Amino acid sequence: MLSTRFDIKSWDEKPYREQPDGAKFARAEVVLAGTGDGLDGATWEALLYYAPDGTSTFVGQMQITGEVDGRTGSFAMQGTGSYDGTTARMALTVIPGSGTGDLAGVSGTAEHASTHDDYPHFPLNLDVDLP
């Protein structure tokens, strides 16, 4: 297991459908930078649904680049998550066949949980298997 904490470099979120009750749909593009543990960074794109009370659910895909256990390359993950008004949580799975370079054939999962106090950081726990 690799626990990392990316730095949020940019978070570009735009609503694309808003409901009269305050609910809305949005798309986010997030750029994350590595913090020195071998991972260079990541990009995360998500579709989000915000309920009128401010809670949300989302689906997204992330590409991570850098070094894992001395192997360099990239891989993509997809997952779902939610925000309960206090904590954002997400579970991700490596997309089969998405690994490049020395990370070709990687598999595994990741979990994210953060609150506003974590900003501008994006904690991520990776549990990946290398061939």
N, C-alpha and C positions, 0 to 999 in steps of 0.2 A: 504494500500500500504506500502510495506517495501522497503526502498532504502538501499542497501548494497554496499559494495566495497570489493570484495575479493582481496587477494594478489596472484599474479601469482607466483607459486612455480616452475613450469617447463612448458616449451612449446616445445614439440618435434614435429617438422614438417618435413616431408620428401616428396619430389616430387616423383611421380611414373610414370608420363608420361610427356615428354617435347616435344614441337612442334618446328619446324624450325623457326617459326616467333617469338619465345620467350614466347608463351603461355605455361602454364603448369598446370598439375593437381597435387594436393598434399593432404596428409592426416596429420592431426594434432591431437596430444593427449596433453591435457592441464590439469594440476593439479592446483587447486585453494584452498587457505586456507582462513578460516574465519578471520574476524578482530575484533571480540568481540561483535557482535550484536546478538549472539545466533546461527548463522549459522556456523557449523564447517568447511565446505568447499564444494567443488564441483569438479567433473571431467567433461571435455567437450571433445568430439571427433567430428571432422569435416572433411568433404571432401570439398576441395577448388578448384576453377578454377581461375587461374590468367590470365588475358588478357595481351597481349604484352605491354600495357601501364602501367602495375602494379596494375590496379584496379582488384577487384575480387568479386566473388559471392561464397557462401558456404551454405552447409546444415550441420546440426549437432544435436547431442543429448547430454544432460547434466544431471548428477545426482547430486542433492543437498542433503546434510545431515545436520542435526542440529535441532534447535528449532524455531518454528514459533508460535507466540501467546501462548507460554507456552507448546506447544505440540512438542514432539520429534519423529524423524523418518527420512525418506528420501522420495524423489520422483524424477521422471525423467521428462524431458522436451525435446521437439524437436522443431526445428525451422530452419529458413532461414535467411541469412543476406548478406551484401555487404560491400565492402570497396571502397570508391570513390577516394582514393589517399590521403585523409585527415582524414576521420572519418569512423570507422567501426560501423555498425549498425546491430542489430539482433532482431528478434521477435520470442518468444518461447511460446509454449503452453504445459501445463502439459499433459503427456500421461495418459489417463484414466486407472485406476487400478494400477498405478505404486507406489502409496503411501504405506509406511510401518509404523509400529508402530502407534503412535498417529496421524500420517499424512495420514493414510489410508483414501481414499475417497477424498483427496484434489483435487481441480480443479483450473484452472486459467491460467494466462499468465505472461510473463516477457518481458522486453525490455532492451536492452544494447546499449549504444553508447559510444565510446571512441576515443581518438586521441593518438598520440605518447606521448603527455604530460601527459596522465594518467598513463603510464607505470611506475612501475610494478603493477598497480592496474587494476581491472576488475570491473567497476561499473555495477550494475544490479538493476533494479526496478521490484520487484515482486508484483503482484496483485493476491493473491490466496484466495480461499474460502475454509474454513474447515467445514466438516459436523457437 
